[in-house]
Amino acid sequence: MCKVCQRRPEVAGDPYGRCESCAKAGRRAYQFRLRAGGSELQVVAGELSPRALNKAAGQALLACSTRPSVRPHLLGSSCELVMAGRRLETIRAAPALSSRLEQVLEALRTAARRTDASW
């Protein structure tokens, strides 16, 4: 199963677990793990460092006005950014975070503003 679109079988040998059409379009899903820090959520780990997140999706996250969607394939307190090149396509969140979708988006925006080299 493709890790990006969750519809087609993945291509053997693709390092990101994508199907052929997602690989051709340059789509990639980046996962992040969130933790409750007081009343807000914080990104504690991710496939992109804070600097890389800022470079790849910083402006797109700030301009994003859509709510993240809830996807059952995500577990616990994780979320995903689906990007096609430098364009942000969707933000997905785990079912456990369905009541805190605005906080998920704000946690990703805050993480993109960080200047640390690693989490």
Backbone bond lengths (Angstrom), bond angles and torsions (degrees), N, CA, C in turn:
res aa  C-N    CA-C-N  psi(-1)  N-CA   C-N-CA  omega(-1)  CA-C   N-CA-C  phi
1 M - - - 1.445 - - 1.528 108.75 -
2 C 1.297 116.73 133.26 1.466 122.94 179.69 1.528 109.66 -64.61
3 K 1.329 116.71 133.31 1.463 120.86 -178.65 1.520 112.58 -76.76
4 V 1.318 117.59 -11.34 1.459 120.61 -178.77 1.524 110.77 -96.85
5 C 1.328 117.11 -58.63 1.467 119.70 -174.60 1.526 113.50 -92.66
6 Q 1.306 117.96 -17.32 1.469 123.21 178.69 1.532 113.22 61.44
7 R 1.343 117.60 23.13 1.455 120.61 -177.72 1.511 114.14 -119.63
8 R 1.324 117.58 -42.90 1.458 121.29 -172.99 1.525 110.25 -108.02
9 P 1.322 117.23 159.75 1.470 119.40 177.57 1.520 111.14 -70.21
10 E 1.315 115.61 145.33 1.465 119.75 -178.77 1.519 111.10 -74.60
11 V 1.310 115.75 154.83 1.456 122.75 178.77 1.524 108.00 -80.81
12 A 1.307 116.44 132.82 1.459 120.04 177.87 1.523 109.16 -64.34
13 G 1.307 116.39 131.83 1.448 120.97 177.96 1.516 115.04 93.20
14 D 1.323 118.52 -6.62 1.462 119.42 176.95 1.530 108.30 -76.49
15 P 1.315 118.29 125.12 1.467 119.92 -175.39 1.529 114.02 -68.54
16 Y 1.332 118.06 -16.27 1.460 120.73 -177.37 1.523 113.15 -107.05
17 G 1.333 117.82 4.12 1.458 121.55 177.74 1.522 113.47 68.82
18 R 1.329 117.07 39.36 1.461 120.94 -177.14 1.519 111.27 -102.61
19 C 1.323 115.71 159.03 1.463 120.67 172.62 1.530 108.09 -82.47
20 E 1.305 116.20 175.11 1.462 120.55 -175.82 1.529 112.14 -64.27
21 S 1.334 117.74 -42.08 1.471 119.15 -177.49 1.529 111.40 -70.90
22 C 1.325 118.93 -34.93 1.471 120.80 177.11 1.532 110.55 -69.71
23 A 1.325 116.33 -37.18 1.461 119.74 178.05 1.530 110.73 -66.44
24 K 1.332 117.75 -40.88 1.465 121.06 178.70 1.526 111.55 -65.43
25 A 1.334 116.34 -36.68 1.465 120.67 -179.19 1.532 111.89 -80.73
26 G 1.324 117.03 -9.59 1.459 120.20 179.59 1.515 113.66 78.43
27 R 1.332 117.24 20.29 1.463 120.55 179.89 1.520 110.75 -76.46
28 R 1.319 114.61 143.26 1.461 120.19 178.50 1.514 107.93 -149.40
29 A 1.327 116.86 140.67 1.462 122.41 178.02 1.524 108.76 -104.57
30 Y 1.326 116.69 124.03 1.459 122.83 177.73 1.521 108.44 -107.35
31 Q 1.334 116.95 122.92 1.463 120.92 -178.66 1.516 111.34 -94.70
32 F 1.333 114.50 146.24 1.457 122.72 176.79 1.517 108.50 -134.30
33 R 1.320 115.77 144.40 1.465 121.22 177.26 1.521 108.06 -105.81
34 L 1.327 115.92 132.69 1.454 121.96 -177.65 1.518 110.70 -109.40
35 R 1.334 115.34 156.16 1.458 121.87 176.75 1.524 107.13 -139.49
36 A 1.321 115.04 144.84 1.460 119.46 176.52 1.520 108.65 -75.88
37 G 1.317 116.66 121.79 1.459 122.61 176.94 1.513 107.97 -116.48
38 G 1.323 116.77 88.78 1.457 119.96 -173.30 1.512 108.86 76.43
39 S 1.321 117.58 -126.69 1.461 121.02 179.74 1.528 112.04 -93.67
40 E 1.332 117.36 -3.24 1.453 121.19 -177.96 1.518 110.97 -115.79
41 L 1.326 115.53 168.78 1.461 121.69 176.56 1.517 109.72 -100.20
42 Q 1.348 115.71 149.11 1.454 122.20 177.06 1.519 108.91 -130.98
43 V 1.309 116.82 145.02 1.456 121.56 173.55 1.518 107.21 -81.84
44 V 1.341 117.27 123.65 1.462 121.08 -179.00 1.526 112.78 -109.61
45 A 1.323 117.93 -17.52 1.464 121.42 179.06 1.520 108.36 -158.97
46 G 1.319 115.03 153.59 1.446 118.30 178.99 1.512 111.80 -168.63
47 E 1.325 114.90 165.46 1.454 120.71 178.43 1.521 111.75 -74.47
48 L 1.315 117.67 -18.78 1.458 122.97 175.48 1.525 108.34 -114.02
49 S 1.317 117.44 142.01 1.462 120.77 173.68 1.527 108.42 -72.59
50 P 1.333 118.38 164.79 1.462 118.88 178.66 1.523 113.40 -57.82
51 R 1.330 117.84 -39.22 1.468 120.15 178.20 1.517 111.73 -64.67
52 A 1.338 116.27 -43.18 1.468 120.36 179.61 1.527 110.73 -67.76
53 L 1.327 117.26 -36.49 1.459 120.78 176.62 1.521 110.18 -63.71
54 N 1.315 117.12 -42.12 1.460 121.07 178.27 1.522 110.67 -63.51
55 K 1.322 116.36 -43.37 1.459 120.58 -179.04 1.528 111.68 -68.40
56 A 1.339 116.71 -41.94 1.461 120.57 -175.29 1.525 112.84 -79.80
57 A 1.337 117.73 -40.02 1.462 119.13 -171.38 1.518 114.15 -137.39
58 G 1.321 118.48 11.63 1.457 120.60 -176.45 1.523 113.31 -57.68
59 Q 1.319 117.81 -52.63 1.459 121.34 -179.47 1.523 111.65 -67.29
60 A 1.324 116.69 -37.36 1.467 120.40 179.95 1.523 111.16 -66.41
61 L 1.337 117.78 -38.30 1.459 120.61 178.23 1.525 111.58 -67.65
62 L 1.318 116.96 -38.51 1.461 119.88 178.67 1.527 111.51 -66.44
63 A 1.323 116.83 -35.02 1.461 121.27 -179.07 1.528 113.02 -86.43
64 C 1.312 117.83 -10.37 1.465 121.94 -175.99 1.532 110.61 -66.85
65 S 1.322 116.04 128.96 1.455 120.38 178.96 1.524 112.62 -119.63
66 T 1.327 117.32 -1.69 1.460 120.63 -179.76 1.522 110.59 -88.58
67 R 1.308 115.00 152.00 1.461 120.25 178.03 1.528 109.62 -80.45
68 P 1.329 117.23 145.65 1.473 119.12 174.06 1.524 110.31 -63.44
69 S 1.320 115.82 149.06 1.462 120.45 176.97 1.524 109.16 -95.27
70 V 1.312 116.13 153.87 1.467 122.03 179.15 1.515 107.90 -94.13
71 R 1.336 116.23 127.92 1.460 121.86 -179.56 1.521 109.83 -124.90
72 P 1.317 118.63 127.79 1.462 121.60 -175.64 1.531 114.90 -70.25
73 H 1.338 118.70 -16.31 1.463 118.98 -179.28 1.529 112.22 -76.27
74 L 1.315 117.75 -13.52 1.469 120.86 177.50 1.519 108.88 -86.65
75 L 1.312 115.58 140.15 1.454 120.33 -175.72 1.520 111.32 -111.11
76 G 1.319 115.80 153.19 1.464 121.78 172.84 1.505 112.59 60.79
77 S 1.304 115.80 -126.62 1.463 121.26 -177.28 1.529 109.86 -116.07
78 S 1.315 115.88 57.71 1.461 119.70 -179.63 1.522 110.15 -115.47
79 C 1.319 114.40 159.69 1.460 120.79 176.52 1.523 107.97 -142.65
80 E 1.315 116.31 165.08 1.461 122.67 -178.64 1.517 110.38 -133.32
81 L 1.319 114.76 144.91 1.460 121.96 167.84 1.518 106.10 -108.56
82 V 1.305 118.05 125.16 1.460 121.45 175.08 1.513 106.70 -102.34
83 M 1.329 115.10 118.60 1.454 121.14 -176.51 1.514 110.05 -122.93
84 A 1.319 115.30 144.72 1.457 122.42 173.04 1.520 105.72 -116.46
85 G 1.302 115.47 97.67 1.455 119.84 -172.99 1.519 109.49 69.98
86 R 1.314 117.99 -117.73 1.471 122.54 177.09 1.529 112.55 -102.75
87 R 1.324 116.78 4.01 1.464 121.96 -177.50 1.527 110.16 -95.76
88 L 1.311 116.94 128.05 1.457 122.77 177.83 1.517 108.46 -80.87
89 E 1.336 116.42 120.59 1.459 119.91 179.82 1.519 111.69 -93.00
90 T 1.330 116.99 -56.30 1.466 119.95 -178.97 1.515 110.39 -146.76
91 I 1.312 113.72 161.00 1.462 122.07 171.11 1.516 106.22 -120.73
92 R 1.322 116.12 128.73 1.464 121.64 -179.05 1.516 109.30 -118.09
93 A 1.318 116.32 145.61 1.465 121.36 179.46 1.523 109.60 -130.57
94 A 1.319 115.63 155.97 1.462 122.04 178.26 1.531 109.71 -70.66
95 P 1.326 117.49 154.53 1.474 120.35 178.89 1.529 113.55 -57.91
96 A 1.324 117.67 -29.62 1.464 120.32 179.44 1.524 111.97 -65.57
97 L 1.327 117.44 -19.10 1.464 122.02 -178.95 1.527 112.62 -101.96
98 S 1.327 117.60 12.48 1.465 120.75 -173.93 1.525 113.45 -62.03
99 S 1.310 118.04 -26.79 1.466 119.95 179.63 1.528 112.33 -87.97
100 R 1.336 117.31 -3.84 1.466 121.13 -175.91 1.534 111.95 -126.84
101 L 1.312 118.13 38.50 1.462 121.56 -174.10 1.527 112.82 -65.31
102 E 1.329 117.94 -36.58 1.468 119.94 177.09 1.526 110.61 -65.48
103 Q 1.337 116.83 -36.11 1.461 121.01 178.62 1.522 111.40 -69.50
104 V 1.329 117.60 -31.75 1.464 121.33 176.29 1.528 109.32 -62.84
105 L 1.321 116.69 -47.54 1.464 120.97 179.80 1.528 110.70 -63.32
106 E 1.315 117.66 -41.59 1.462 120.76 179.60 1.528 111.03 -67.35
107 A 1.332 118.37 -36.16 1.462 121.26 177.50 1.526 110.87 -64.27
108 L 1.329 117.58 -39.51 1.464 121.22 177.26 1.524 111.24 -67.66
109 R 1.320 117.15 -39.10 1.467 120.22 176.83 1.528 111.05 -63.87
110 T 1.322 116.58 -43.16 1.465 120.77 178.54 1.523 110.77 -63.94
111 A 1.326 117.14 -40.50 1.462 120.89 179.18 1.528 110.68 -64.52
112 A 1.330 117.17 -35.91 1.466 120.41 -179.49 1.527 111.54 -71.07
113 R 1.327 117.69 -21.85 1.467 120.82 178.17 1.507 112.77 -82.61
114 R 1.332 118.17 -13.62 1.469 120.82 -179.44 1.511 110.53 -67.46
115 T 1.323 115.84 155.17 1.462 120.42 179.34 1.521 111.83 -113.84
116 D 1.326 117.71 8.92 1.467 121.05 -179.59 1.519 110.36 -68.48
117 A 1.317 114.55 154.21 1.463 120.27 178.12 1.525 111.22 -83.38
118 S 1.319 117.32 -22.24 1.470 120.41 179.28 1.511 109.38 -147.22
119 W 1.310 116.42 170.95 1.462 120.97 -179.93 1.494 108.40 -77.85
